[in-house]
Amino acid sequence: MYICGRHFTQEIIDKIDYTVKTQPWISRLELSRRVCQWMDWHSPNGQLQDMSCRKALLELDHRGHIDLPKVERPVAFNHCRNQSIDIVIPEICCELNGLGQIDVEPVTSRYCKASKIWFELMHQYHYLGSGPLCGAQIRYLVKSSQYGYIGGLAFS
């Protein structure tokens, strides 16, 4: 059968199935690398075509020919929150002049403390949570001299 431009013989499918059953700890990446070696599946620059192979393995799994090992960890774009910053925004009921001086501070880098504060504010107080956001954004923190952080803004 042809998948992703490669011919998967019954012998190869049986070898994949045997490997998964006898080595249940094997990752999908390691399995795809082995399959690439068995099938001599290389790109023009000589590297293994493991991503195409993983797609083919997933298709074989969907068709019921093999049972792939379970995914052990989330993919990179499923952002894991390492540690949260405790930010409390008080309930405010006053006129604008009662907030004191208002500063709108740009978040200059995704690695700075302001970025962590911005994401924590969104996570705690925004109805959609902290993301993921699409495209590039310019982010700001809104800070009151009387109450501290009172909000965050983002513009695409």
C-alpha positions, 0 to 999 in steps of 0.5 A: 500500500502507498502512503506518503509516496512510499510503498509499505509492504506487509513485511514492513507493517508486520515489523512495525507492529512487532516493534510496537508490541515488544517495545511498548516504551518506544516513542513515535519519533524513535519508531519513525527513525527505525522505519526510515532506516528499514525502508532507506527513506532519506531526503535529498540532503541525506537526512531521514524523512522521519516527519513524513514517516510519522505521518505515514505511521499515523495513517497506518494507525488510522487504517487499523494496520498498526497500533501506535504507542501513545503520545507521552507529552504534549506538543510544543504549541500546547504551552505549559505554565511553569510557575504562576505569579500571584497577582491580585487585582482588587475590586475597584469602584471609583472615578478615574482620578481615584486611581492615581497616576495611570501608566501603560507599560509596553511588554518589551520581550516575551522573556521579561517579567512583564510578559509573565505578569501579562500572561498571568493576568490574562490567565486569571482574569480574561474569559478566554484565558492566556492564549495561544494568541495568533500572529504578532502582538504588541502587549501592554500592562496597565498600572495604577499608582494606587492599586498596582496592576489593573489590566493588560492590553494586546494589539495585533 
